[in-house]
């Protein structure tokens, strides 16, 4: 929603209250005929419906001009109502003249027609304001374009190349017309025609050489200089028109005057028709402004006088008076509707067309002119590019297919499959186990070893035959790795190897030891296998990590490539806010106030353009609640009757005293200058904000030495920050100058539901440290100024007392030579 819509909505709301007061008051005279006439009642209902359609209290857009004209046509306002019949009659020439100048009671239908015209005038006022505003703001881009052309030879040369076909065409046309004026025609023979063309070209070449002695780009720069001046004049004239419409139109009447208010139930009725006079005056003012602003020869210095002269000769403007009685008895609603319709149907479109013609003539070139060169190069090289593409079609398609297959394979093998394995590991699927041995390998080899040892021991007993108990004992020992029976037999057979080899005992013992070695290896491998299984999920994530990292990297690169404009736009909007505030400050500083302390209409119009941009830029950055409070500042800033000094204070408040909920942690030291008025004198405060992180402690302590006052700030919603105050205080006592003024500040005092440190605890700590205490809120602007003023006042008092003390101690009586005590330590300076 724009500034213009806000103005229209406020005026429209006042008209709605005017309607209610008019219906309930004594102004209307609805007779019995109106109450019982169906046609009259249908007419009244029709007018009420049209009035409602023109209301913008619940809409964020203006009613278009075509819609306003359509509603005026549907209203079919004529002189058929009883009030018009009483006030006017036809004369002999067919015109209308007043029959009586005495006040008359208006009929309900007549008042509704005037109210409809008031609503339509309000919408037309908004349409005129919005049209001029939306056409004035883009002029700055065109002015910047010519600034670039004038500031650098590179842009001037580029513009010369871009417009060279146009200049060549105009030059050719000029030569052709010159030759035709000399009587040259193709019918007289090509030789004669060519001779005339040659002479014309030669004359112009000599003239161009004389004109371009300084620089070949002189013509281009001179053209840019003239067009820039023309655009600036158009912008200033439009801004002046905006200022007049805001300062003298419906917007001013709705804020500072009583032109759109009706008397109360117990008030006087002398000004009951003033709102009608205000509406008629506004129509005349819009008509005068539009007719003067579209004049190409209008001068900026004489624009106000031209508008004043036009309005003085306007009958609608002459009828304006505090009571409004002359307007109510002299103007028919039908005539007012006809003039308003003429304003929307003829005057406003005529201004728009003349404005566009002036911008086309003096603005930056069209897209065709600016981009014909790269487009031509692209068209010329397109055949070569197309030929290369056709010749290498198969290679390109193969590369695309391989690239696509590579992406698919990577995603499948390095993202999907590892993900499935991780999920399987979490669910303990059989296929997901990590293993370096088969599940039954160790068990089968160990069982084989047991059987081999038992068979060997049974066949070669060391004494009587083995019973079941001894066999079971051997089995248990084998499971523990004890092969004593086999090793004893092996030691015996190794003494007579030939006999052992013949009997086969030696070979069996060797085979059993080989099997034992195999089992030992598998036991060791099973331990490693157990370790791997315990870390199976870890290995799964390790296998998934490369694919995930590559995917995230590619995603961020693509996001940064295609969505980096969003961040750039965000920074651009923030930079635009600062630029607009600087432009507003520049306008107010350079403004020449009138004898009433107000800025001129021209400066007011320029201010409105910048405020409109400021509002649009802030709407996309500030939160909704803060933006709502920001609009209050905007309304006060554009109020021309508030005075230049107050407007400058509003800009300072927006720029300096604004609270931003989002912040960046202080890195090292932050610095700000604030000028205040203390005891009638301007005092400049240099405020140093030190970082709270431990790693910056060595940097921040260096700034304590030269400080005159120190604010120890804690967060009332953070117990830890409150507990750190003693540490900060000890650092100040250690590094700061002796006697430096200090104050304890508790911030965020408005956040009661999150409060962790009570006011009593803060005051108790301040009393313990012997320093003043104050709770503030930067967000709600509670005691913020008081904190700085209090500290600055204490500093000033300390400095004055210190100066007096030094002055008293530095006085030396050099005349009394006998007073040795007075001379000791004294120094004449």
LINHU-V745271 format. One record per pair of residues at least 4 apart in sequence whose ideal C-beta (glycine too) atoms are under 6 Angstrom apart, sorted by the first residue. I is the first residue (numbers start at 1). J is the second residue. D is the distance in whole Angstrom. If there is no record, write none. Layout:
i: [I I]
j: [J J]
d: [D D]
//
This chain:
i: [1 1 3 3 4 4 4 7 8 8 8 8 9 10 11 11 11 12 12 12 12 13 14 14 15 18 18 19 21 21 22 22 22 27 28 28 29 29 30 30 33 34 44 47 47 50 50 50 51 51 51 54 54 62 62 63 63 63 65 65 68 68 68 68 69 69 72 72 75 77 77 77 77 78 79 79 79 81 81 81 82 83 83 83 84 84 86 87 88 89 91 91 106 106 113 114 114 117 117 117 118 121 121 121 124 125 126 128 129 129 130 132 132 132 132 135 136 136 136 137 139 139 142 142 142 143 143 145 146 146 146 147 148 149 149 149 149 150 150 153 156 156 156 159 160 162 162 163 175 178 179 179 179 179 182 184 184 186 188 190 208 212 212 214 217 227 230 231 234 236 236 237 237 237 239 239 239 240 240 240 240 241 241 242 242 243 243 243 243 243 244 244 244 244 245 245 246 247 247 247 248 249 249 250 250 252 253 253 253 253 254 256 259 259 260 263 263 263 263 270 271 273 273 273 274 276 276 276 277 277 277 280 280 280 281 281 283 283 284 284 284 284 287 288 288 288 289 289 290 290 292 292 292 294 294 298 302 311 319 319 319 321 324 326 327 331 331 341 342 343 344 346 359 365 365 367 368 371 372 381 382 392 409 410 411 412 413 414 415 418 418 421 421 422 422 424 424 425 425 425 425 434 434 435 436 437 437 437 440 442 442 445 445 445 446 449 449 450 450 452 452 453 453 454 454 456 456 457 457 458 460 461 461 466 466 477 483 483 486 486 489 489 490 493 493 493 497 500 500 501 504 535 544 545 556 559 560 565 573 573 576 577 580 580 580 581 583 584 584 585 587 587 587 588 588 591 591 593 593 594 597 597 598 599 599 599 604 608 611 611 615 618 618 622 622 622 633 633 636 637 637 642 652 653 654 659 659 666 666 666 668 668 668 669 670 671 672 673 674 675 675 676 677 678 678 688 690 691 691 696 701 704 704 707 707 708 709 709 709 710 710 711 711 712 712 712 713 713 714 714 714 714 715 715 715 716 716 716 716 716 717 717 717 717 719 722 729 732 736 741 741 742 743 743 743 744 744 744 745 745 745 746 746 747 749 749 750 750 757 762 763 766 766 774 774 776 776 776 776 777 783 785 786 788 806 812 813]
j: [5 60 612 615 126 129 130 251 12 56 122 126 56 254 122 250 254 55 56 57 122 57 254 260 118 262 275 115 25 262 27 111 262 272 108 111 105 107 34 108 37 40 109 112 116 71 75 116 115 116 119 119 123 126 127 67 68 123 127 344 120 123 124 344 341 344 337 341 116 113 333 334 337 334 84 332 334 107 109 110 107 106 107 110 88 332 104 329 96 99 95 97 110 111 333 276 333 333 336 337 279 279 282 283 344 250 130 286 133 245 134 136 238 241 242 355 235 238 609 609 231 235 231 363 364 228 231 364 224 227 228 151 155 155 156 159 224 221 224 157 217 220 221 220 220 369 370 167 200 200 184 196 197 200 196 193 196 193 192 194 212 216 218 218 221 362 362 362 358 300 602 293 300 303 602 605 606 303 601 602 605 289 293 605 608 247 601 602 604 605 248 289 307 601 249 289 251 252 601 640 285 282 285 254 282 256 257 259 260 278 260 641 274 278 275 267 268 269 272 323 323 324 325 328 324 324 327 328 320 324 327 316 327 331 317 320 339 340 311 314 316 317 343 307 310 311 293 307 347 351 298 306 307 351 354 303 306 317 326 327 330 326 328 330 331 335 336 345 346 347 348 350 363 369 370 371 372 375 376 385 386 396 413 414 415 416 417 547 547 543 544 432 540 540 544 429 432 432 536 537 540 532 536 529 529 441 525 529 444 522 526 518 519 522 519 515 519 475 478 512 515 478 486 471 474 486 508 474 485 466 489 465 466 470 471 482 487 516 509 512 505 509 509 500 505 506 501 505 506 506 508 539 548 549 560 563 564 569 617 621 617 617 610 613 614 655 610 610 651 651 603 606 607 647 648 599 603 597 644 598 643 644 640 603 604 644 640 638 634 638 634 622 630 626 627 630 650 654 650 647 650 646 656 657 658 778 779 670 689 691 691 696 699 688 689 688 687 686 685 682 684 683 682 683 792 703 700 696 700 700 735 735 736 736 740 795 741 791 795 732 742 743 745 725 728 744 745 747 721 722 725 746 721 747 748 746 748 749 755 757 748 751 754 756 756 757 769 736 740 794 795 771 771 772 791 766 771 773 774 776 787 762 775 776 775 777 777 780 761 773 773 771 773 783 787 782 783 784 787 782 787 789 790 792 810 826 822]
d: [5 4 5 6 5 5 5 5 6 6 6 4 5 6 5 5 5 6 5 6 6 6 5 4 5 5 6 6 6 4 5 6 6 5 5 6 4 6 5 5 5 5 6 4 6 5 6 6 6 5 6 4 6 5 6 5 6 4 5 5 5 5 6 6 6 5 5 5 6 5 5 5 5 5 4 6 6 6 5 5 5 5 5 4 6 6 6 6 4 5 5 5 5 5 4 5 6 6 5 6 5 5 6 6 6 5 6 5 6 6 6 6 5 6 6 6 6 4 6 5 6 5 5 4 5 6 5 4 5 6 4 6 4 5 5 5 4 6 5 6 5 5 6 6 5 5 6 6 5 5 4 5 6 6 6 5 4 6 5 6 6 6 6 5 6 4 4 5 6 5 6 6 6 6 5 3 5 5 5 4 6 5 4 4 5 6 3 6 4 4 6 6 6 5 4 6 5 6 6 5 6 5 6 6 5 6 5 4 6 5 5 5 6 3 5 4 6 6 6 5 5 3 6 4 4 5 5 5 5 4 4 4 5 6 6 4 6 6 6 4 4 4 6 5 4 5 6 6 5 5 6 5 5 4 4 6 6 4 5 5 6 6 6 5 5 6 6 6 5 5 6 6 4 4 5 6 6 6 6 6 6 6 6 5 5 5 6 3 4 4 4 6 5 4 6 4 3 5 5 5 5 5 5 6 5 5 5 5 6 5 5 6 5 6 6 5 5 5 5 5 6 5 6 6 6 6 6 6 4 6 5 6 5 4 6 4 6 6 5 5 6 6 4 3 5 4 6 5 3 5 6 6 6 6 6 5 5 6 5 6 5 5 5 5 5 5 5 5 6 6 6 5 5 6 5 4 4 5 5 5 4 6 6 4 5 5 5 6 6 5 6 5 6 5 4 6 6 5 5 6 5 4 5 5 6 5 5 5 5 4 6 5 5 6 4 6 5 6 5 6 5 5 6 5 6 5 4 4 6 5 5 4 4 6 6 5 4 5 5 6 5 6 5 6 5 5 4 6 4 5 5 6 5 6 6 5 5 6 5 5 5 6 4 5 5 5 6 5 5 5 5 4 6 5 5 4 6 5 6 6 6 5 4 6 4 5 4 4 5 6 5 5 3 6 5 6 4 5 5 4 6 6 6 6 6 4 5]
//
